[in-house]
Amino acid sequence: MFVSVTRLHLKEKRKLPVFIWHTGKSFSQSRKAEGLLYSSFDKEGWDTYWTLTVWENKNSMKEYRNKGNHLKAMKVSRNIADELESINWEADNKPSWDECKERLHNKFGRK
């Protein structure tokens, strides 16, 4: 399995509607994505959002990531977020949210 975790921090509250719009469109695309095994969303306050997706393999994730609504959302995210972080790894099992957050925070030097 291939695990992908992302964290996005919005610049300001007025960016939230654009974020919600693109998140909904990306979620709709993901429900049809080949190779998606698991998908989850988490938030911290109004401004920090996490995604956790588990794929059959890295190529399945790239197919989803690099086209359609998700590609549009990635382009928009540069204008609405002041922090964009991600981490990927191969795994035998679906990780917990605690593990995902710890791995990403460690990658970016936070505890």
C-alpha positions as CSV (number, residue, x, y, z in Angstrom):
1,M,0.0,0.0,0.0
2,F,1.0,3.6,-0.6
3,V,0.1,6.2,2.0
4,S,-0.2,9.9,1.3
5,V,-0.7,12.5,4.0
6,T,-1.2,16.2,3.4
7,R,-1.6,19.3,5.6
8,L,-2.8,22.7,4.5
9,H,-3.0,25.8,6.5
10,L,-5.2,28.6,5.1
11,K,-3.8,32.1,4.9
12,E,-7.1,33.7,6.2
13,K,-10.7,33.0,6.9
14,R,-12.0,34.5,3.6
15,K,-10.1,31.8,1.7
16,L,-12.3,29.1,3.3
17,P,-15.1,29.1,0.7
18,V,-12.7,28.5,-2.1
19,F,-11.0,25.7,-0.1
20,I,-14.3,24.0,0.6
21,W,-15.4,24.2,-3.1
22,H,-12.2,22.6,-4.3
23,T,-12.1,20.0,-1.5
24,G,-15.6,18.9,-2.5
25,K,-14.7,18.6,-6.2
26,S,-11.5,16.7,-5.3
27,F,-13.5,14.4,-3.0
28,S,-15.9,13.6,-5.8
29,Q,-13.0,12.7,-8.1
30,S,-11.4,10.5,-5.4
31,R,-14.6,8.4,-5.0
32,K,-14.1,7.3,-8.6
33,A,-10.3,7.0,-8.5
34,E,-8.9,3.6,-9.4
35,G,-6.7,2.1,-6.7
36,L,-8.0,4.2,-3.8
37,L,-8.3,1.9,-0.7
38,Y,-9.0,4.5,2.0
39,S,-9.6,8.2,2.4
40,S,-10.0,10.4,5.5
41,F,-10.1,14.1,6.3
42,D,-9.3,15.8,9.5
43,K,-9.1,19.4,10.7
44,E,-7.6,21.6,13.4
45,G,-9.6,24.7,14.1
46,W,-11.0,26.5,11.0
47,D,-7.6,26.9,9.3
48,T,-5.7,23.6,9.2
49,Y,-6.8,20.6,7.2
50,W,-5.4,17.1,6.8
51,T,-5.9,14.4,4.2
52,L,-5.0,10.7,4.5
53,T,-5.3,8.5,1.5
54,V,-4.2,4.9,1.1
55,W,-3.6,3.6,-2.4
56,E,-2.9,0.2,-3.9
57,N,0.3,1.7,-5.2
58,K,2.2,4.9,-6.0
59,N,1.0,5.0,-9.6
60,S,-2.6,5.0,-8.6
61,M,-2.0,8.0,-6.3
62,K,-0.2,9.8,-9.1
63,E,-3.0,9.2,-11.6
64,Y,-5.4,10.8,-9.2
65,R,-3.1,13.6,-8.1
66,N,-2.1,14.8,-11.6
67,K,-5.4,15.3,-13.3
68,G,-8.9,16.7,-13.1
69,N,-10.3,18.5,-10.1
70,H,-7.5,17.6,-7.8
71,L,-4.9,19.1,-10.1
72,K,-7.0,22.3,-10.2
73,A,-7.2,22.3,-6.4
74,M,-3.4,21.9,-6.1
75,K,-2.9,25.0,-8.3
76,V,-5.4,27.0,-6.3
77,S,-3.9,25.9,-3.0
78,R,-0.8,28.0,-3.6
79,N,-3.0,31.1,-3.4
80,I,-5.1,30.2,-0.4
81,A,-2.6,28.5,1.9
82,D,0.5,29.7,3.6
83,E,1.6,26.2,4.5
84,L,1.4,23.1,2.3
85,E,3.0,19.9,3.5
86,S,2.9,16.3,2.5
87,I,4.6,13.0,3.2
88,N,4.3,9.6,1.5
89,W,5.5,6.1,2.3
90,E,4.9,2.4,1.6
91,A,3.0,0.5,4.4
92,D,1.6,-2.9,5.1
93,N,-1.4,-1.5,7.0
94,K,-3.5,1.7,7.1
95,P,-1.8,4.1,9.6
96,S,-3.5,5.9,12.4
97,W,-4.0,9.6,12.3
98,D,-1.6,9.9,15.2
99,E,1.1,8.1,13.2
100,C,0.4,10.2,10.1
101,K,0.7,13.5,12.0
102,E,3.8,12.5,13.9
103,R,5.5,11.5,10.6
104,L,4.6,14.7,8.9
105,H,5.6,16.9,11.9
106,N,8.9,15.0,12.2
107,K,9.6,15.6,8.5
108,F,9.1,19.3,8.9
109,G,11.0,19.6,12.2
110,R,8.1,19.9,14.6
111,K,7.3,17.8,17.6
